[in-house]
């Protein structure tokens, strides 16, 4: 599976825009967050787990109706992590 980091999410990855995960490493998004936290550090894990910091797309679809962080992921999936945009 390929994970893509957008915008200021890359601030927590040392500027890396993507990451490849072996097929059997993560069964759902929460497990993926744990793997990314192990690789990039607890700052990224905290950012991804924090409410209102970012949202996830799996194969172009939001995760609200697919189980949230329990959304299953597989070897051929494309996961995108985007920050919430706030403004006035």
Residue, then its C-alpha position, 0 to 999 in steps of 0.5 A: x500500500x502507498x501512503x501519501x502525505x499532503x501539505x503540512x502533514x509532511x512537516x511531521x515526515x521530514x518532508x517525505x511525500x509518500x511511504x510504502x507499507x508491506x501488504x501484511x503490516x497494517x489491517x486497518x488505519x489505526x494499525x497504519x498510524x502506529x506503523x507510521x508513528x514507529x517510522x517517523x516518531x511519536x509527533x506524527x502519531x499524535x498528529x494523525x490521532x488528534x481530533x481535527x488535525x487531518x482526514x484520510x482518504x482510502x482509494x479516493x473515498x473518505x472514511x466516515x462511512x467505512x469505519x473511521x480508523x477501523x477502516x480496512x486497508x490492503x496491499x493495493x490501497x492508496x491512502x492519502x492523509x490531508x490536513x484540515x483547512x481552517x480559515x475565517 
